[in-house]
Amino acid sequence: MKPLSPLLILAAALALTGCNTIQGIGHDITRTGEVMEDILSEADIPAGEDGAVAAG
């Protein structure tokens, strides 16, 4: 079982790193949505009944 231990430690480290990466992507997507919302509100583009932006 000794050869398996380093592999398990490496897999756990990669999994934890992946969680941080996915969380970072979530923050980036959220921020992008906020910026787009600001741009659209400044441009005074009307939204449809469901809140979606009307096609031009």
Contacts in CASP RR format, 6 or more apart in sequence:
PFRMAT RR
TARGET T0000
AUTHOR 0000-0000-0000
METHOD contacts of the structure
MODEL  1
MKPLSPLLILAAALALTGCNTIQGIGHDITRTGEVMEDILSEADIPAGED
GAVAAG
40 53 0 8 1.000
45 53 0 8 1.000
45 54 0 8 1.000
46 54 0 8 1.000
47 53 0 8 1.000
47 54 0 8 1.000
48 54 0 8 1.000
END
